[in-house]
């Protein structure tokens, strides 16, 4: 696993954790308390980032990366 792979994993974990924390705070707020606009904007931004993380790991991005790695291994070139 190279440094780029580690970075992808770390960013994915951070985005997922923060999305979970903010979503939990938003859902568990006391009834009658209207969430601030800032919290709603933060939740929306994190939801979008979370969707991108999921799309990367189960979508075409990781497949494309795996294909590139396989082609690179077949050609005998090292990744830089």
N, C-alpha and C positions, 0 to 999 in steps of 0.2 A: 504494500500500500504506500503510495507516494504522498508527498505533502499536499498536493491538490485534492486527493481523495480524502485525506484527513480534514481538510478545510471544509469540504462539502458536508461531511458527516457532522462536524462541529456546528456549522451554521444551521443545518437541518434540526439538530437537537435544540439549539437555542430558540429558533423560531417556534418549534413545537411546544417547548416548555412555556415560553411567554404567552403563546396563544391559549394554552390550557389554563394558565394562572389568571389571565385577564378575563377569559370566558367564565371561569368559576366565580371570580369576584363579581362579574356582571350578573350572573344567574342567582347568586346567593345574597344579593343586596337586600336589605330589609324592604318589605312591601311598603308602598307609599313614597319611597324615595326615588325620585327621577334621576337616572344616571346623567352625569354631566356630558355635555357635547364632546368634550375632550376624550372621555372614556369611550364614547360611541365611535369616534373617529379612530382611536387607537385600536379598538376591537376590529373595526372594518379593515384597517391596514394589516393587522396581524392575520386576519382571516384570509386576505388575499395572498399574503406571504405563505401561509400554511397550505393553501391550495397549490401554490407553485412548488412547494416542497413535495407534496404528495404526487403531483404530476411528474416531477423529476424522477422519483423513486419507482413509480409504477407505470410511468408513461414512456414516451419515445426517447426522452433525453438519455436515460441510462442505457437503453438499448443501442442508441447511436454511439454512445461512449464505448460500450462493449465491442461494437462492430469496429470502431476505430482502433481499439486496442488489439483486437484479433488481426486486423489488416497490418498493423505495425509489427506485430510479432511474426507474421508470415513474411514480411519484407526484411526482417532482421534489423530494423532500425530501433534505436533506443528512444524512449520518451524524454524530452528535455523540458 
